[in-house]
Amino acid sequence: MFIDKEQLLTKLNQLYDAGMPCCVSLYSYPGEGKSRLLEEFLKGKKTLFYKASCVPWQENFRLLRDVCLRELGESFATVTRTSGLMKALKKASLGEPLVLILDDFQYLSAQNRRLSTQLLALEKEDPACRLFVILCKPSSIWEKEAPRKDRAFRLRNFNFFELCRLYPELSPMDQMLLYSVTGGNPGLLEYFSSEFPVKENLEQLFFREKGSLYRLVPEKLQRHYGSSPLIGGILAAIGSIPRHLQEICDRTELTPSAASSLLTSLEKQGLTEKLVPVTEPVSSRRALYRILDSGFRFWYTFVYPFQGEIETGKGREIFQNHVFPALSVYLKSAFEDICRDFLRLEQMRGDVPFSIDQVGMWWGQHPTRKRTEYIPIAAAGEKQILLGSCFLTEDWLDVDTLSVLQKHAGLFPDREKWYYLFSTSDFVAGFEAISGSHVRIFRLEDMCHTINGL
């Protein structure tokens, strides 16, 4: 099944069908489904694909010209410059539309800045030119390039609700477990066999010396950061729980400046993220850091501490005695992520009670109890606050669960309060009627039906 994530395929086809010369940028991290998207888009289209390498420009130019020569004919044999190559490509698209894919485009643009300018100028070409160019780039430079919305797209992992459509045969808890480990990353999902239960897949993939995902995380770090022990040390210090910068420094013995620099690098690679309470600016001193990549988070939570046992064939024992009993707590955090994503999707649908500036979490010091309060679901507006709780349970919930959440109201004396409760089970009859107009409840099953239109 092909799921058009955020209707990306639809948008690409609309640009292509317009019949005009066009240059599009596509940003992604490894494993997010770029190849599958392009495969679907390129069906029935005349295509030229070139994957750039980290080599000098002249070498990339020679290889690109040779691809053109093999695929488009002898007219490229005499091409010696970028301008000549562009002219020949435009000419090749006059009779029939031509899609040119330039993968890992950052290696080309770093060596030849004029190429980017020439490609972006395609929109000014004669409409008779039907050259459609897709520049594939890493998501790490998405924000830096501040791309135009109508010609640049960022590919993302499947959200939980899309994953449910991909795996309808799984129970909701298994769907959630699969999502908590993979984060909806298509590259990771491919490792999971439908012939075995999700938990058995986990044991085989992560807790065996030859398991495909046992070595994937350290190998990925090696590719990006070499043999530096500092990066792995930071990820190990964070683990499964969001940490303050000082906590990370205490565990790694790094200075705040050095740790911040490394965390910024990890964030650019999509491995970590910085969190702040929804009512505070991004520069807040209350910031927490967590591992964003779900595969890395699972690995550093459950695999990293037991590598010795796994290497000596005791992985199955570790999984049964240490990992399996802890999964329910681990899934609670995943369910909170799912509920925040649901709220963001509701915001996009326009089905929220007020204009939301940010969806996330809230934490801070209670003014009288002298302790830190944590609210897992929070969304802030100009004069409103939405507070939410998540319940990973099989029990029906009554109004007592709401009273616990309402105790946080005093933390926001000048804001209108709304209360959202999310559950994997159900609520007692008449819950919303008893609770008032500013209370909404959501079952996991109903959330899936709402987003997927079932």
ZIKA-V527821 format. One record per run of one state. SS is the DSSP state (@ for helix, = for strand, . for the rest). FROM is the first residue (numbers start at 1). LEN is the number of residues. If there is no record, write none. Layout:
# ZIKA-V527821
SS;FROM;LEN  SS;FROM;LEN
This chain:
# ZIKA-V527821
.;1;4  @;5;13  .;18;4  =;22;7  .;29;5  @;34;8  .;42;5  =;47;5  .;52;5  @;57;16  .;73;1  @;74;3  .;77;5  @;82;11  .;93;5  =;98;6  .;104;2  @;106;6  .;112;1  @;113;12  .;125;6  =;131;8  @;139;7  .;146;6  =;152;3  .;155;5  @;160;7  .;167;5  @;172;11  .;183;3  @;186;4  .;190;8  @;198;9  .;207;9  @;216;10  .;226;3  @;229;10  .;239;4  =;243;2  @;245;8  .;253;3  @;256;13  .;269;3  =;272;4  .;276;12  =;288;4  .;292;2  @;294;18  .;312;3  @;315;35  .;350;8  =;358;8  .;366;6  =;372;9  .;381;3  =;384;8  .;392;5  =;397;1  .;398;2  @;400;13  .;413;3  =;416;8  .;424;3  =;427;1  .;428;3  @;431;5  .;436;3  =;439;5  @;444;9  .;453;2
